[in-house]
Amino acid sequence: MGFNCGIIGLPNVGKSTIFNALTAAGAEASNYPFCTIDPNVGVVPVPDPRLEEIAGRIQHEKVTPTTLEFVDVAGLVEGASKGRGRGNQFLAHIRPLDAVAHVVRCFQDPDVAHETGDLDPARDIEIVNLELVLADLEVVGRWEDRGRKSSKGGDRSAQRTVEICQTLGEVLNQGLFASSLQWEDAEDARTVAEMNLLTIKPVMIVANVGEDGSHECLDAIQRIAQPQGMPVVPITGKMEAEIAELPAGDRRAFLEDLGLERSGLERMVQQGYALLNLVTFYTTAGVDIRAWTVKEGTPAPRAAGKIHTDMERGFIRAEVISYDEFIQAGSMSAAREQGKIRSEGKDYLIHDGDIALFRFRA
């Protein structure tokens, strides 16, 4: 799997509509708060033109793309961190996820009530962000209390945990995300990671725009998101949800007719991979041509372990060619004849677009 992403936002901003556009899963989307009580989950294949090109040049029986999991979390309201609107339960759904897509309403529709009365993306973003911060302050407070109790016996690790919590508390109390802090010490970073904070997760803003483009609303979101390093992905949720219901072969033509080069899913995938520093590599052994996702800088043995743990344990070498070199050669046999396939050892770091064959001892 590539990564999993939680879709959050205020009620009636179009989260479930966006979810439907991304997954074509038919989640219930209605005009009342908390329509989504239990999170909807959809697993979708990652659109990958490179995988299609590879498959067109190598005999195969099966093509397997990497996948993404989207989780449509119920709408958050002011006071969610204190349990209002079952918010603390909904916030818990976000904690296991890799990244967050914060949907912000950028469309006018008199038939769809607005949680706070009128269209104001800056205020809406602030409401949700504050609830995430407040929820994390509670978590940090509990960790600090436990650390203080353990440090009374002279536990230096516990004392360091208290200091970390104090630093986090200072930042969170300013309304800033924990992700604004950088931890140079690896042990400190591990301690923070164990807290599983909401505000340490990478965030993209998904602007759910109307068909008019909602340019003023988008400009307001960009002014908020850019200083925080949050990419903004505009999506016309209602229209893309309708496109998602079309037969697969018709979707691309419809997007082209609208002047769109890529679907909302493709743009969210691109931003998600960038946020999480992910790369895709490919394997072509056997009858299955397959895409795999790993962190940028992953050593070849660990990448092999994504396929099977035996391959990591018995790793000998990786035979690697870049996607571009493979396309230039035209086939794997031609690439081998031209000497473009490299033999790489345990220290080799997998690059985006690598096509790899792992040799290992069984």
Secondary structure as the mmCIF struct_conf table of DSSP 4:
data_model
#
loop_
_struct_conf.conf_type_id
_struct_conf.id
_struct_conf.beg_label_comp_id
_struct_conf.beg_label_asym_id
_struct_conf.beg_label_seq_id
_struct_conf.end_label_comp_id
_struct_conf.end_label_asym_id
_struct_conf.end_label_seq_id
STRN STRN1 PHE A 3 ILE A 8
BEND BEND1 LEU A 10 LEU A 10
TURN_TY1_P TURN_TY1_P1 PRO A 11 ASN A 12
BEND BEND2 VAL A 13 GLY A 14
HELX_RH_AL_P HELX_RH_AL_P1 LYS A 15 THR A 23
BEND BEND3 ASN A 31 TYR A 32
TURN_TY1_P TURN_TY1_P2 PRO A 33 PHE A 34
BEND BEND4 CYS A 35 CYS A 35
BEND BEND5 ILE A 37 ASP A 38
HELX_LH_PP_P HELX_LH_PP_P1 PRO A 39 PRO A 39
STRN STRN2 ASN A 40 PRO A 45
HELX_LH_PP_P HELX_LH_PP_P2 VAL A 46 PRO A 47
HELX_RH_AL_P HELX_RH_AL_P2 PRO A 49 ALA A 55
TURN_TY1_P TURN_TY1_P3 GLY A 56 ARG A 57
BEND BEND6 ILE A 58 ILE A 58
BEND BEND7 GLU A 61 GLU A 61
STRN STRN3 LYS A 62 THR A 64
STRN STRN4 THR A 67 ASP A 72
HELX_LH_PP_P HELX_LH_PP_P3 VAL A 73 LEU A 76
TURN_TY1_P TURN_TY1_P4 GLU A 78 GLY A 79
HELX_RH_3T_P HELX_RH_3T_P1 ALA A 80 LYS A 82
TURN_TY1_P TURN_TY1_P5 GLY A 83 GLY A 83
HELX_RH_3T_P HELX_RH_3T_P2 ARG A 84 ARG A 86
HELX_RH_AL_P HELX_RH_AL_P3 GLY A 87 ALA A 92
TURN_TY1_P TURN_TY1_P6 HIS A 93 PRO A 96
BEND BEND8 ASP A 98 ASP A 98
STRN STRN5 ALA A 99 CYS A 106
TURN_TY1_P TURN_TY1_P7 PRO A 110 ASP A 111
BEND BEND9 VAL A 112 VAL A 112
TURN_TY1_P TURN_TY1_P8 GLU A 115 THR A 116
BEND BEND10 GLY A 117 ASP A 118
HELX_RH_AL_P HELX_RH_AL_P4 PRO A 121 SER A 151
TURN_TY1_P TURN_TY1_P9 LYS A 152 GLY A 154
HELX_RH_AL_P HELX_RH_AL_P5 ARG A 156 LEU A 172
TURN_TY1_P TURN_TY1_P10 ASN A 173 GLY A 175
HELX_RH_3T_P HELX_RH_3T_P3 ALA A 178 SER A 180
BEND BEND11 ASP A 185 ASP A 185
HELX_RH_AL_P HELX_RH_AL_P6 ALA A 186 MET A 195
TURN_TY1_P TURN_TY1_P11 ASN A 196 ASN A 196
HELX_RH_3T_P HELX_RH_3T_P4 LEU A 198 ILE A 200
BEND BEND12 LYS A 201 LYS A 201
STRN STRN6 VAL A 203 VAL A 209
TURN_TY1_P TURN_TY1_P12 GLU A 211 ASP A 212
HELX_RH_AL_P HELX_RH_AL_P7 HIS A 215 ALA A 225
HELX_RH_3T_P HELX_RH_3T_P5 GLN A 226 GLN A 228
TURN_TY1_P TURN_TY1_P13 GLY A 229 GLY A 229
STRN STRN7 VAL A 232 ILE A 235
HELX_RH_AL_P HELX_RH_AL_P8 GLY A 237 ALA A 244
TURN_TY1_P TURN_TY1_P14 GLU A 245 GLU A 245
BEND BEND13 LEU A 246 LEU A 246
HELX_RH_AL_P HELX_RH_AL_P9 ALA A 248 ASP A 257
TURN_TY1_P TURN_TY1_P15 LEU A 258 GLY A 259
BEND BEND14 GLU A 261 ARG A 262
HELX_RH_AL_P HELX_RH_AL_P10 GLY A 264 LEU A 276
TURN_TY1_P TURN_TY1_P16 ASN A 277 ASN A 277
STRN STRN8 LEU A 278 THR A 283
BEND BEND15 ALA A 285 ALA A 285
TURN_TY1_P TURN_TY1_P17 GLY A 286 VAL A 287
STRN STRN9 ASP A 288 LYS A 295
TURN_TY1_P TURN_TY1_P18 GLU A 296 GLY A 297
STRN STRN10 PRO A 299 PRO A 299
HELX_RH_AL_P HELX_RH_AL_P11 ALA A 300 ILE A 307
HELX_RH_AL_P HELX_RH_AL_P12 THR A 309 ARG A 313
TURN_TY1_P TURN_TY1_P19 GLY A 314 GLY A 314
STRN STRN11 PHE A 315 SER A 322
HELX_RH_AL_P HELX_RH_AL_P13 TYR A 323 ALA A 329
BEND BEND16 SER A 331 SER A 331
HELX_RH_AL_P HELX_RH_AL_P14 MET A 332 GLU A 337
TURN_TY1_P TURN_TY1_P20 GLN A 338 GLY A 339
HELX_LH_PP_P HELX_LH_PP_P4 ILE A 341 ILE A 341
STRN STRN12 ARG A 342 GLU A 344
TURN_TY1_P TURN_TY1_P21 LYS A 346 ASP A 347
HELX_LH_PP_P HELX_LH_PP_P5 TYR A 348 TYR A 348
STRN STRN13 LEU A 349 LEU A 349
HELX_LH_PP_P HELX_LH_PP_P6 ILE A 350 ILE A 350
TURN_TY1_P TURN_TY1_P22 ASP A 352 GLY A 353
STRN STRN14 ASP A 354 PHE A 360
#
